[in-house]
Each structure stands twice: as C-alpha cells, then as structure tokens.
Amino acid sequence: MKLHASDTQKYQTVTGYDETGVEINAQRYNYSLIVLPEIPPRAWDAPTFESITAEHFVTIGDDNPDVVILGTGARQRFIHPRLTAALTMRRIGVECMDSQAACRTYNILMGEGRKVTLALIIDHTEGKPA
C-alpha cells in the first residue's frame, strides 16, 4: 500500500507498506525497526511478536516519546502490560494495532508534531505453515 505524500519529508515518514516490509521516505526496509520523526530509522531486534520482551520497551523509552505505536504485523495483537510497565510508569502511552494502521497513525501523529515512536514488527514467518 502506498501512502500519500505530505510536506513532512524532512521527517521520517512512512511512504509505503506491504506484508514484506515498509518504506520510510521511499527507502525500503524488510526487517523490524524503530521510527522516530527526526532520527533515521534503526533496526529493532524484535523479529516476531512472540520475541518481544520488557527490555525492548525499556530501550524505546530511552528516546522519551509521548506515545509508542506498536505495529504487530498483519493482525492486531495486544502486548501484555507487564512488558510495557517501564513505559507506563513514565506515563508513555503504548497503542497496539496491525502494522498498516500503525503506519498510518504514526504519520498522522508525526504530522501533528507529536513526539511519537513507531515500533514495527516485520515478521517474515507470519502466515507461513509451521
């Protein structure tokens, strides 16, 4: 899915998304990553939803976002509150949604000037037989 271009190109904007990866400012990534408006995207060591630990969220908290949008893949899944406790204690919100919705929501919040982090899981095993 291609997303609409905007005047936010000086920021890290999601410009496309499909089941195998994401485009940030028209650059393709096919692995899980962390995206913040003013910092180049960085790899996130969370290849699957099941691999996420509390430490993943402690690391995200180091960026001091107001809200974290967690893209959980093709379908919406909810993270256990104990994993996000470090963020909750700091009054940092965490919203879980499917990755396409997460990308759209990140773009909207980033465009409004919000201090948002997109934590996006690109799971290449999702939907494949075990």
Solvent accessible surface area in square Angstrom, and as a share of the most:
residue,aa,sasa,rsa
1,M,104,0.46
2,K,150,0.63
3,L,31,0.16
4,H,171,0.76
5,A,91,0.70
6,S,54,0.35
7,D,138,0.72
8,T,19,0.11
9,Q,81,0.36
10,K,157,0.67
11,Y,59,0.22
12,Q,29,0.13
13,T,3,0.02
14,V,0,0.00
15,T,22,0.13
16,G,2,0.02
17,Y,19,0.07
18,D,45,0.23
19,E,142,0.64
20,T,65,0.38
21,G,0,0.00
22,V,0,0.00
23,E,32,0.14
24,I,3,0.02
25,N,48,0.25
26,A,79,0.62
27,Q,109,0.49
28,R,104,0.38
29,Y,24,0.09
30,N,85,0.43
31,Y,99,0.38
32,S,4,0.03
33,L,0,0.00
34,I,3,0.02
35,V,0,0.00
36,L,13,0.06
37,P,18,0.12
38,E,132,0.59
39,I,76,0.39
40,P,96,0.60
41,P,23,0.14
42,R,82,0.30
43,A,72,0.56
44,W,19,0.07
45,D,120,0.62
46,A,0,0.00
47,P,75,0.47
48,T,31,0.18
49,F,29,0.12
50,E,121,0.54
51,S,42,0.27
52,I,11,0.05
53,T,66,0.38
54,A,43,0.33
55,E,109,0.49
56,H,28,0.13
57,F,0,0.00
58,V,63,0.36
59,T,61,0.35
60,I,1,0.00
61,G,0,0.00
62,D,104,0.54
63,D,33,0.17
64,N,76,0.39
65,P,4,0.03
66,D,78,0.40
67,V,14,0.08
68,V,0,0.00
69,I,2,0.01
70,L,0,0.00
71,G,0,0.00
72,T,2,0.01
73,G,4,0.04
74,A,84,0.65
75,R,146,0.53
76,Q,88,0.39
77,R,49,0.18
78,F,149,0.62
79,I,22,0.11
80,H,96,0.43
81,P,98,0.61
82,R,158,0.58
83,L,26,0.13
84,T,9,0.05
85,A,43,0.33
86,A,37,0.29
87,L,1,0.00
88,T,89,0.52
89,M,164,0.73
90,R,116,0.42
91,R,219,0.80
92,I,12,0.06
93,G,33,0.31
94,V,35,0.20
95,E,89,0.40
96,C,14,0.08
97,M,35,0.16
98,D,41,0.21
99,S,0,0.00
100,Q,63,0.28
101,A,20,0.15
102,A,0,0.00
103,C,1,0.00
104,R,101,0.37
105,T,38,0.22
106,Y,0,0.00
107,N,27,0.14
108,I,107,0.54
109,L,27,0.14
110,M,9,0.04
111,G,46,0.44
112,E,117,0.53
113,G,68,0.66
114,R,103,0.38
115,K,102,0.43
116,V,1,0.00
117,T,0,0.00
118,L,0,0.00
119,A,0,0.00
120,L,0,0.00
121,I,1,0.01
122,I,7,0.03
123,D,22,0.12
124,H,85,0.38
125,T,89,0.52
126,E,63,0.28
127,G,84,0.80
128,K,136,0.58
129,P,131,0.82
130,A,156,1.21
